[in-house]
């Protein structure tokens, strides 16, 4: 993701306040009141040092001893109650607002198109939603507490010190202006290093997601050491960036301590002589220095806030960037109603490119209502792209895509996708129960409907083998089930959706012969009475289709029924012979050469080479 100029802290905090914190202004107001009370107790403690020393310890006034003791008890009680109350309220505000932000991020990110998710891998998005929001959550309390309790405490104790001797106070604070320039420099340094650490953290999350998602290929290819080394290198970089950011943050409070020490020493040298000369009482001296001592901790926290905020600002910038990313597939201003009944599907003169890569070239295609249309072609021919166009995962640059005579861009996305059931070779399941993976949160599914779907999809064949039946958890991505079982669960899900259009994308390609036979029987039952589009490399699975469309490089090169294509003796017929002649894969170079002459792509040698490559891609 390209980096833009840093936004100002004022702009970022303003966005945070308007979008989230202002919703909790009531709780924040109450928390601030208690923070003010807690901060004021710091000044009260400093103030009480003078009567304790002058009236009790020096003058020996026993009456003063009682009320001074009670005053200290009242101060500490108020401090304890105020501390607990404001911390609980701030925790509620910070956690609730962080949850609000996470929900908003998911709602926004989940609406983005596939191209966005290709540019922003899952690990990066996980880092943004979890870790970056967590970093902001931590700083909210620090900033609000600093602006409330610590600032009031600092003002209170300095006020007591100033009331005792304004010259001592000015001497103490004389080094503050000296800190302004280095602190400003360090803030920029911290922002830069924290930003780098956030990027590295996202990269680490992406790598972990890839490793654990592909753990079987990692093991089979003996990539354990390779992956560990790659992860270790990035982890070391991440640690260095975090340490440098921590160094910058701690340097601010460290410089504050040094300057406070210089001021303390100057006051001690100057004020000590006044005490010795009898110009100031011991009680005044102790009250002043107690106040100054109590000011160090809030002063350090306030100085530290600037460093902490820079780290949070780096996270906040990235979150705002994601939330501000435009959703390219917008909803229509005046949506049309979804077509009723079984719709026909048409693509007319459709052009589509991904960047500089042209995928579809003026494609014309029709799938008749209530019939099965199969798409055959090599990888990259554009078959899956057609499914993406129909479900509006992407929009074409030119041409029209219609379902039931309605342009897909004129339908609400929810209405459009409500027309389709999709079964792919990647049977996507969630780490939930088998029942939940089938009904997907629907409350209107009756027991009879669910049982019918289980029987039609052949889920009932393996259901008794599961320990808890429908309540069995299927594991991450359905890992507790076999490939054939996962496919049957997805088919049961599609049966319950009962949509007019069915899209099948290599639904049986990853299955063994026995599983394929069961799943194909379930698919045949599912496709009955629906407008069905099938992508298949195994021609045996689509020979009964009403129409077969042969595609290459984004164009339709032939179409017809299985019998028509065989009788015509075209490309499909040769490909069919390649796959099924004598039950073997036979390369009929003479037939290939004859049919290749009808296709674009150069001279005789080039055409022969292209068609052999086409056959290998299609049939492995």
N, C-alpha and C positions, 0 to 999 in steps of 0.2 A: 504494500500500500504506500503510495507516494506521500511524503511528509509535507505538510503545509506549514506556513509560519505559525509560531506559537501564539495562541490566544492569550490575552491579558488575564491576570487573576481576577480582576473585577468582572470581566465578561463571563468567565467560567463560573464564578460563584453566583453571579446574577442569574445565569441560566439554571444553575442548581436550585437556587432559591425559588425562582418563578415556577419551575417545573415540579418541585417535590417538597422542599422544606416549608413553603408557605402554607401547605395543607395542614400543617401541624403547629400553626402559630399559637394556638391556645395552650397546648402542652409546653411549647417552648417558652411562652410567657411565664407560666408557673415555674418552670425549671429555672429560668433566669432570676426570678424573685428569690428562690432559695439559694442560687449561686451568689447573689448579692449579699444575702445574709451570711453565708459561709465566708465570703471575702471580707465582710465587715468585721467578723470576729477576729481576723488577723490583726486589724488595727486596734481592736479592743484589748487583745492580749498585750500588744506593745505598750498601750497606754497604761495598763494596770501595773506595769513594772515600777513606775515611779512611786505610787502610794505604797506598794509592797515594800520597797526598800526604805523610802524616807519615813513613812509613818510607822511601819511595823518593825523592820530590822534595825533601823538607826534610832528612831524615837522611842521604840518599845511600847507603842500604844496598843493595849490589849483589845480595846473596843474596835479599833480599825482592823485588827486581825480577823474578827468575825465577818464583817461585811466584805472585806477583801477576799476572804476564802469563798464566801457565797457568790461573789461576783465572778470568780474564776470558775466555779461549778456551773453557773448559768451560761457563761461564755462557751465552755466545752460542750454542755448539753445542746445548746443551740447549734453549735458547729456540727455535732454528730448527726442531729436530726436533719439539718439542712443538707449535709453531704449525702446521706442515704437517699433522701427524697429527690434531689436533683439528678443523682446518678441513675436512679430507676427511670425517671421521666425521660432523660436523655437517651437511655438505652432503648426505651420504647420508640422514641422518635427516630433514632438512627436505624434500628433494625426494621421498623415498618417502612420507612422511606427507602431503605436499601432494597427491601422486598418489592416495593412499588416500582423502583427503577429496573430491577431484574425482570419483572413481569412485562414492563413496557418494552424492554430490549427483546425478549423472546417474541412478543407479539409483532414487533417490527421486523425482526430478522426472519421469522418464519414465513413472512409474506414476500420476501425477496425472491427474485427469479433464480433459476439454476446457475446462470452465468455469475451472479453475485457470489453464490456459494462455492463456485469453482475458484474464484479469486480470494475467498476468505475461508480457509480450511476449518474443519470442526474444532481442532485444537485451539486455533486463534480465537474463535468465537467463544469457546468455553472459558478461555483466559479472560476475555473481556467481561463476560456475564458474571463469572464467579470471582476471580482474583481482583480484577480492576474495581469492581463495585465494592468488594471487601476493603480495598485500600481507601476508597472514598468514605466508606462507612466509618472507618477508624478515625479519619481526620475530622469528620463532622463534629464528633464529640470534643476533639482537641481544640478546634477553632471556636466552637460555641462556649466551651468551658473557659478557654483563654480570654474570650471577649467578655465573659461574665465574671466568673469567680476570680480568676487570676488578675484581671485588670482592676477590679474593685479592690481586691486584697492589696495590690501594689499601690494604688492611690491612697488607700486607708493608712497603710504603714508609713508611706512617705509623708502623708499629711501629719501624722503624729510626730515623725522626725522633724518635719519643717516647723511644727509648732514649738518644739523644744529649742531648736537653733537652726535658723535658715541658712547660716553660713556653713555649718557642718553638712547640711543636706546638699548644698551646691558643690562643695568640695567632693562629696561622694559621687555626684553625677557628672563631674567635669569631663570624664572620659567617654561619655555616651556618644557625643558627635563624632568621635574618632572611629566608632564602630560602623557608622552608616555605610561608607563606601565598601569596606571588605564584605559586609553582610550582603550587600546588593550583588557583588561579584559572585559570592558563594551561592546565592540563590539561583543564579543562571547556571552555575556548574551542577548543582543538585538537579535542576530541571532536566538538563541534558543527560546526565547519568541515569536518572530515574526513567526517562523516556526510553533509553537504550535497554535498561533492565526489563521494562514492560514488553518491548519487542522480542527480546530473547526468551522471556517467560512464555509468550505466545508460541514461539517456535518450538520450545521444549514440549509444550502441551500438544502441539501438532505431531511431533515425533512420537510421543508416547501413544497417542491415539492410533497412529499408523502401525506401530509395533504390536500393540495389543490386539488391534483389529486383524492384523495379518500374522498372528503368532504361529499358525501352522506352516505357512510358507517360510517364515523366518527359520523355523526348526528344520524343515525339510531341506533347505538350501544352506544350512549351517551358517546362518548369519548372526548368531548370537553375539560373537565377539565384535563383528563389524558394527552392529547396531549399538552395542554398549559403548564402543569407542566414539562413534558419532555423537551419541548422547552425552558422553563425558566431556567432549570438547566444548559443546555448547553450554553445558552446565558450568564448566570452569569460567567461560566468558560471562555467564549470568552472575556467578559469584563475584567476579571482579567488579562488574558494574554495580551490584548491590553494595559491596563494601565501599566503593568510591562514593556512592550516594550517601551511605551512612556516615562516612568521614566528613562529607560536606555538611550534613545536617548537624552532626555533633560538634563540628568546628564552631558553629554559630553560638551554641550555648557555652562552649569552652572559652571563646573569646569574651563572652559576657562575664564569665567567672573571673577571668584574669583582670578585666577592667574593674570589676567590683572589688577584687582584692587590692588593686592599686588605690581605689577610692577609700576603701576601709582603712588601709595603712595611713593615708594622708589625714583622714579624720582623727585617727588614733593619735598621731603625732601632734596635730593641732589641738584637739579637744583634751588630750591628756594633760597638757600644760595648764589648761583652764581649770581642770579638776584639782590639780596639785595646788594651784593658786587660790582655790576656794571660790572661784567665780561660778562654778556649776556644782550641783549636788550629785552625790553618787546615784540617787534615784533617777535624776534626769539623764545621767550618763547611761545607766542600765536600760532605761526606757528607750533611749535613742538607739542603742546598739541592739537591743532585742528587736525593735522595729526593723532595723536594717537587716538583721539576721533572718527575720521572717520574710523579708522581701526577696531574698535570694532565690528561693524555690519558685515562686510565681514569675519572677523575672527570667529565670532560666527556661521555664515552660513557655513563656511568651516569646522568648527569643527562638526557641526550638520550633514553634509553630510555623514560622516562615519556611524552615527546611522541610518540615512534614508536609506543609501545603504544596510545595513544589513537586514532591513525589506524587501526591494525590492529583495535582493538576495535570501531570503527564498521563495518568490513568483516565482522568475526566475528559481530556482532549480526545482520546481514542474512543471513548464511549459516545461522546457527542458526535464524533465523525460517523460512527456506525448508525446512530439514530437519525442523523441528517442525510444519510445516503438515500437518494431518490429511489422510489419503487417504479421501475420502468414500465411494468405491465399494469397500467392504471385501469380502474373500473370505468365503464362507459357512463357518460353524463346522463343519457336517457336509455337505460337498458331495455331490451326487448324480452318478452316472455319466452321461456324455454319451449322448444317444439314438443308437441304431444305425439304419442304413438311411436312407431319405429321409424327413426330418421334415416334418410340417405345421407351419405357423406361425400363431399366434393372438394377437390383442390383444383383451382383454375389458374394456370400461368403463374405458379408460385415460385418466387426466387427467395433463397435464404442463404446468408453468409454468416460465418462466425469469424469476425475480424477480416482477414484477407482470404480466408478459405471459403470458396463457394461450395455450398452443400447441395442445394437444389437449383436446377436450371429450368425455369419455365415449366414446372411440373404440372401435368394434368392427370387427375386420378378420380375415379368414382367408385364408391362402394354402395351397392344397392341396398335399399331398406330391407331388413329381415333376412339378408343373405350373408354368406361367409366369403370374404375376400382375403386372399393370402398374398403376402409380399415376399418375394424371393430375390436375393441378391447378395453380393459380397459385402463384407464389413466395410462401412464407409459409403455404401450406396445411397443412404438417406432414409432407410426404413424406419429406424427409431425416431428420426427427426420428424417424420409424419405424425407419430404418436404425440410428440412434444407440441406440434402445431395444433393438433386437435384438442388437446387438454390445455392449451395456451400456457405452456411452460415457456414458450418463446413466440414472438410474432414475426411474420415474414416481412422482408423488405418490399416485396411486390406480390400482387396476386390476391386471391380470395380463398379463405378456408371456411366452408359452410357445413353446418350440421342441421339437417331438417330444413334446409333453405335459409337458415339464419346465420349470418356472419358471426364467427365465434367472438370477435371483438365487440359485438353488440350485446353480448350476454354477460350478466354478472358472473364472475369467476365461480362462485359457489354453485350457481344454477348450471353452468356449463359442465363443471366436473361432476355434478350430480347425475349427469347423463351417462357416465362411463364407469365401468368396472375394469380394473387392470390386473392382469396376472403376468408377472415377468419371471425370468430365470432366477432372479435374486428375490426369493420369497422373504420379504421384510417382516420380521416379527419383533415384538417388544418383550422386554423382560417382565412379563406379566403372566397371569394365568392363561390357559388355553381358551377359556370362555371369553376373557376380556379381549384376547387377540382376534376373536371372531366377531364379537358384537361391537367392539371399539366404542364403548361408552353409551351405546344406544339403550334406552329404557323401554322402547316400544316393541321389543322382540318377544314374542310369545314362546312358550315351551315347545309348542307344535312346530312353529316356524324354525326354531333352532334345530330340533330333531330332524326335520326334513332336510335342512342344509347339511347336517352331519352325515346323513345317509347318502344323499346325492353326491357329496364330495368324497365319500369313502373314509371319512375321519372315524366313523364307527368301527372300521376294521382294526385300528390300532388303539382306540380309546381304552378298551379293557386292560391293555398292557401298562397303562399309566397308573401310578400308585394312587393318585388323587383324582383320576378322571379329568373332567373339565376344569377342576381347580388346581391342576398341576401347573407349576410355573415352567415356562418353556426355555428360560435362560436368556442371556444376552444374545440378541439377534436370532433367537430360536435355536441356540446351540444344543439344547437338550433333545432336539428332534432330528430325525434324518432328513435328507433333502426331499425325498418323496413325501414324508409326513408334513414338512413345512409347506410344500406346494398344495397339499390337500387342505390345509388350514386356510391358506389364502383363497382357494376356490370356494370353501365354505363361506368365507367373508364376502366374496363376490356374489354368491347366491343370495345371501341375506340382503345385499344392497339392491338386488333385483332391478338393475338399470337397463335401459333399452339398447345400450351399445356396450360391446365387450371388446377389449383390446388384449391380445395375447402376444407377448414378446418372448419368444424362445422358451415357452413355459415348461418344456420337457427336455431341453437340450442337455441339462446337467444330470439327468437321471439314468439309472441302469434300466435294462430292458423290462424287468418285472415292474419296477415302479412306474416306468413310462406308460405301460399298458394300463395300469390302474388310474393314473392321473389323466391319461388321454380319454378314458371312458368318462371320467368326471367332467372334463372339459367339453366333451361332446354333449353331455347333458346340459351343461351351463350355457353353451352357445345356442341351444335350441330356442327359436322364437326371438332372436336378437340380431341386430346388425353387428356382425363380427369382423374384425380385422385381425389377421394372424401374421406374425413374423416367424418364419421357420427356415432352418437350414436343412432339416431332415424332410425330404420331399414326401416320405411316406405319411407324414402327419397332416399333409394338406392336399392329398390327391383327390379328396372328396369335396374340396372347396368349390363354391359356385363359380368363382373366378380367381385365377392366379395371375398376379402382376409381377413380371420380371423387371428388376431395376438395376441400373448401373450408373454410378457417378451422378446421381441426382436426376436421372431421367428414366422414363418408362421405355424399355426397349422391346417388350412383347407382353401380351396379355390374352387371356382366354381361359376356358376350362381345361382341366387336365387332359381330357380326350382331344380337345381342339388343338392344344399346343403340341401334343404328340403327333397328331395327324398332319399338322402343318410342317413338321420336320424342322422346326427352328431351333433356337438356342436352348430352349427348355427341354426339347426332346433329346438333344445331345447330352445335356447335363443329367437328365434322368437316366440315360443309358450309362453314363459314367458311374452313377451311384448304384445302379441295380443290375447291370448285366452280369448274369451268372452269379449274383450275390457278391460280386467283387467290385472294387473300384478300378475300372479299366480306363486308360486314357486312349481314346480313339482319335489319333492325331489327324487322320484324314477327314473325319467328320468335323473336328474342331476347325481345321483349315477352311473347309467349305463354308461353315457358318460364320467364321470370322471375317470373311470377305464382305459380309453385309453390315459390319460394324465399323464405327470410326476408330481411328487409333494408329494410322501409319501404314506401312507396307505389309507385305505378307508375313515376314518374320515377326514384325511387331505385333500383328494381330494374333498370330499363333501363340506368342509368348504371353500376351494379355489374356487370352481365353484359358490357357493352362493355369495361369495365376488365379483367374476368376474361379475356376473349378476347385483349386486347392483351398481358397478362402472359404468357399461355400461348403465343401464337404470334408475339409480337414485332410 
